């Protein structure tokens, strides 16, 4: 397993992040535990979740599954770098009540306690703001965080879905309090969606944040969807199907799959390996529903992409270019 430092912290994490969004909704508890065990056995030590995962009437279920896995002992908690998130409402439908979502000091305090209970642990390694809260000043947010750090309930703080200027605002506010500030940013970033290169990643690099891309396969679009259609008669669904309905997108994905077929490469593994070549990236989040999908993701760590392949990928999926030049007409 390959490891790296998480941003400017002393925390050593695997170069793949195990996403758990499917645990509960699509993957039952025993299979989820098997995936977690296989990941840990392979050296993958960074596990990401969120308090709202489980969704709908089952919000919190994913954290509970991870907590029951920790409860099995064997050093599972001690070997894991655990990240969870706060922002979304944990109220059941029709039961919404003020201060049960977003990043008010009150909700942060309540949410941490609830997550710790579900996760069966007494601390969270990286506590992440799931979205920007434009209603709550960063001074209030950092005051609440400072208390939790002093209590030993969280160690580091990260962001998710923050634009570059909010990363700057958050860390400047933290610096005024003499705090470390954000240490990581989870953002949408993959071959087909490279806008993060314009502001988010440069801001993260300037402030010493590790970048943790989510949706590295762009909702499955980069996972060989056309090849699967042809070989197995399995048509794309969801966002992939909607995207492929656009002829220009379909042509782009076809060119991508043709390039990789020419070089004997698997699409999903290549998309992950490409992210691992990108400046500032700590490791992409992979969300396996099965042990086989985890094995495929792990193979990406050993995949070395040639300059010819990297140039071909850039030609098919051109990025916006460096900032500030990328903003010029």
C-alpha positions in Angstrom: 0.0 0.0 0.0 1.2 3.5 -0.8 0.9 6.2 1.9 1.2 10.0 2.0 0.8 12.8 4.5 -2.7 14.3 4.8 -2.0 17.9 3.8 0.2 19.7 6.3 -0.6 17.3 9.2 1.5 14.5 10.5 -1.3 12.1 9.7 -0.1 9.3 7.4 -3.0 8.0 5.1 -3.4 5.5 2.3 -3.5 6.8 -1.2 -7.0 5.4 -1.7 -9.8 6.5 0.6 -12.5 3.9 1.4 -15.9 5.6 0.8 -18.8 4.0 2.7 -21.9 5.7 1.1 -23.1 2.3 -0.1 -22.9 0.6 3.3 -26.5 0.2 4.4 -28.5 1.3 1.3 -26.8 -1.1 -1.2 -24.4 -3.3 0.9 -25.6 -5.2 3.9 -23.7 -5.1 7.2 -21.9 -8.4 6.9 -20.7 -7.6 3.4 -19.7 -4.1 4.5 -17.6 -5.6 7.3 -16.0 -8.0 4.9 -15.0 -5.0 2.6 -13.7 -3.1 5.6 -11.6 -6.1 6.7 -10.3 -6.6 3.2 -9.4 -2.9 2.9 -7.6 -2.9 6.2 -5.7 -6.2 5.4 -4.6 -4.5 2.1 -3.3 -1.5 4.2 -6.0 0.9 3.2 -6.4 2.8 6.5 -8.4 5.9 5.5 -12.2 5.5 5.9 -14.7 8.2 4.9 -18.3 8.5 5.9 -21.0 11.1 6.9 -23.7 11.3 9.5 -26.4 11.4 6.8 -25.3 8.3 5.0 -28.0 5.6 5.0 -30.3 8.3 3.7 -34.0 8.8 4.2 -35.4 7.0 7.2 -32.1 5.3 7.7 -29.8 8.3 8.2 -26.9 7.3 10.4 -27.1 3.7 9.4 -23.7 3.8 7.7 -22.0 5.2 10.8 -23.7 2.4 12.8 -22.3 -0.3 10.5 -18.7 1.2 10.8 -19.3 1.4 14.6 -20.3 -2.3 14.8 -17.1 -3.1 12.8 -15.0 -1.2 15.3 -16.8 -3.0 18.1 -15.4 -6.3 16.9 -12.0 -5.2 18.2 -8.8 -6.5 16.8 -7.3 -3.1 16.6 -9.7 -2.0 13.9 -10.3 1.5 15.3 -6.6 2.0 16.2 -5.5 1.2 12.7 -8.1 3.3 11.0 -8.0 7.0 10.1 -11.7 7.9 10.4 -13.4 10.8 8.7 -17.0 11.7 9.0 -19.1 14.8 8.1 -21.6 17.2 9.5 -24.1 19.5 7.8 -27.2 17.7 6.5 -30.4 17.5 8.6 -30.7 14.3 10.7 -34.4 14.8 11.2 -36.8 12.3 9.8 -39.3 13.6 7.2 -41.9 15.7 8.7 -39.9 16.1 12.0 -37.7 19.0 11.0 -36.7 21.3 13.9 -34.5 24.4 14.0 -30.7 23.8 14.7 -30.7 20.2 13.4 -28.6 20.9 10.4 -25.9 23.1 9.0 -22.9 24.4 11.0 -24.2 26.3 13.9 -22.2 25.7 17.1 -25.3 24.0 18.6 -25.7 21.5 15.7 -21.9 20.8 15.5 -21.9 19.9 19.2 -25.0 17.7 18.9 -23.8 16.1 15.7 -20.4 15.1 17.0 -21.9 13.4 20.1 -24.4 11.5 17.9 -21.7 10.4 15.4 -19.4 9.2 18.2 -22.2 7.1 19.6 -23.1 5.5 16.3 -19.4 5.0 15.4 -18.6 3.4 18.8 -15.5 5.6 19.3 -14.5 8.4 21.5 -12.8 10.5 18.8 -13.0 11.4 15.1 -9.7 11.8 13.2 -11.0 14.2 10.5 -14.3 16.0 11.1 -15.5 17.5 7.8 -18.0 20.3 7.0 -20.1 18.6 4.3 -21.1 21.8 2.6 -20.6 25.6 3.0 -22.9 27.2 5.5 -23.5 30.8 4.4 -25.6 31.5 7.4 -23.0 30.8 10.1 -19.8 32.9 10.4 -16.6 31.0 10.5 -15.8 32.6 13.9 -18.7 30.7 15.4 -17.8 27.5 13.6 -14.2 27.6 14.8 -15.1 28.4 18.3 -17.3 25.2 18.4 -14.5 23.2 16.8 -11.9 24.5 19.3 -13.9 23.2 22.2 -14.2 19.8 20.6 -10.5 19.6 19.9 -9.7 20.6 23.5 -12.1 17.8 24.6 -10.3 15.3 22.4 -13.4 14.5 20.4 -12.0 15.5 17.1 -8.3 15.8 15.9 -8.5 17.6 12.6 -11.0 19.4 10.5 -11.7 19.2 6.7 -14.1 20.6 4.2 -16.2 19.2 1.4 -17.6 20.9 -1.6 -16.0 24.3 -0.7 -15.1 26.8 -3.4 -11.6 28.2 -3.3 -12.6 31.5 -1.7 -14.4 29.7 1.1 -11.2 27.6 1.8 -9.3 30.9 2.1 -12.0 32.5 4.3 -12.1 29.4 6.6 -8.4 29.2 7.1 -7.9 32.9 7.6 -10.5 32.9 10.3 -8.8 29.9 11.9 -5.4 31.6 11.7 -6.8 34.6 13.6 -7.7 32.2 16.5 -4.3 30.5 16.3 -5.8 27.3 15.0 -4.6 24.9 12.3 -7.7 25.3 10.2 -8.8 23.0 7.4 -6.4 20.2 6.6 -8.3 18.6 3.7 -10.9 19.3 1.0 -13.2 16.7 -0.6 -14.2 17.9 -4.0 -15.8 16.6 -7.2 -12.8 15.9 -9.4 -12.1 13.4 -12.2 -11.1 13.2 -15.8 -14.5 14.4 -17.1 -14.9 17.1 -14.4 -11.7 19.2 -14.0 -13.1 22.6 -12.9 -11.5 22.0 -9.5 -8.2 22.8 -11.1 -9.2 26.4 -11.6 -9.5 27.5 -7.9 -10.2 24.7 -5.5 -7.0 22.8 -5.9 -4.8 25.9 -6.1 -6.4 27.2 -2.9 -5.9 23.8 -1.2 -2.3 23.7 -2.2 -1.6 27.2 -1.0 -3.2 26.5 2.4 -1.6 23.1 2.8 -4.8 21.0 2.4 -4.9 17.5 1.1 -7.3 17.0 -1.8 -9.7 14.0 -1.6 -11.6 13.7 -4.9 -15.1 12.2 -4.8 -16.8 10.5 -7.7 -13.5 9.6 -9.4 -15.4 7.6 -12.1 -17.9 10.4 -12.6 -21.0 8.4 -11.6 -19.7 5.4 -13.6 -19.2 7.2 -16.8 -15.4 6.5 -16.7 -15.9 2.9 -15.7 -16.2 1.4 -19.2 -20.0 1.9 -19.6 -20.0 1.6 -23.4 -17.8 -1.5 -23.3 -20.2 -3.1 -20.8 -23.1 -2.3 -23.1 -21.5 -4.0 -26.1 -20.1 -7.0 -24.3 -22.8 -7.7 -21.7 -25.9 -6.0 -23.0 -25.9 -4.0 -19.7 -27.1 -0.5 -20.5 -25.9 2.5 -18.4 -28.3 3.8 -15.8 -28.8 6.9 -13.8 -26.4 9.8 -14.4 -24.3 7.8 -16.8 -27.3 7.1 -19.1 -28.4 10.7 -19.0 -24.8 11.8 -19.9 -24.5 9.3 -22.7 -27.7 10.5 -24.3 -25.6 13.5 -25.4 -23.9 12.5 -28.6 -20.8 14.6 -27.9 -20.3 13.1 -24.5 -20.8 9.6 -25.9 -18.2 10.3 -28.5 -15.8 11.5 -25.8 -16.3 8.4 -23.7 -16.0 6.2 -26.7 -12.6 7.8 -27.5 -11.6 7.3 -23.9 -12.4 3.6 -24.0 -10.8 3.2 -27.4 -7.5 4.7 -26.1 -7.4 2.5 -23.1 -8.3 -0.6 -25.1 -5.4 0.2 -27.4 -3.1 0.2 -24.4 -4.7 -2.8 -22.6 -5.9 -0.7 -19.7 -9.1 -1.0 -17.7 -11.2 2.2 -17.6 -12.0 2.4 -13.9 -8.5 1.6 -12.8 -7.1 4.1 -15.3 -9.4 6.9 -14.0 -8.2 6.3 -10.5 -4.5 6.0 -11.5 -4.9 9.3 -13.4 -6.1 11.1 -10.2 -3.1 9.7 -8.3 -0.8 11.6 -10.8 -2.4 14.9 -10.2 -0.6 17.6 -8.1 -2.1 18.1 -4.6 -4.2 14.9 -4.6 -4.0 12.8 -1.4 -6.1 10.0 -2.7 -9.5 9.5 -4.4 -12.5 8.1 -2.6 -13.6 4.7 -3.8 -17.0 3.3 -2.9 -17.0 -0.4 -3.5 -20.3 -2.3 -3.1 -18.5 -5.7 -3.4 -15.1 -7.2 -2.6 -14.4 -7.5 -6.3 -14.8 -3.7 -6.8 -12.4 -3.1 -4.0 -9.8 -5.4 -5.6 -10.1 -3.4 -8.9 -9.6 -0.1 -7.1 -6.5 -1.5 -5.3 -5.0 -2.5 -8.6 -5.0 1.2 -9.6 -2.3 1.9 -7.0 0.2 -0.2 -8.9 -0.8 1.2 -12.4 1.8 3.4 -14.0 0.4 5.5 -16.9 2.8 6.2 -19.7 3.3 9.7 -21.0 1.6 8.7 -24.2 -1.5 7.6 -22.3 -1.5 10.8 -20.1 -1.2 13.0 -23.2 -4.1 11.1 -24.8 -6.3 11.5 -21.8 -5.5 15.2 -21.7 -6.5 15.4 -25.4 -9.8 13.7 -24.8 -10.6 15.4 -21.5 -8.8 18.8 -21.6 -8.5 20.6 -18.3 -9.2 24.3 -17.9 -5.6 25.2 -17.8 -3.6 27.0 -15.1 -5.1 29.9 -13.1 -5.5 32.8 -13.7 -4.9 32.2 -17.4 -7.9 29.7 -17.4 -10.2 32.6 -16.7 -9.1 34.6 -19.7 -11.1 34.5 -22.9 
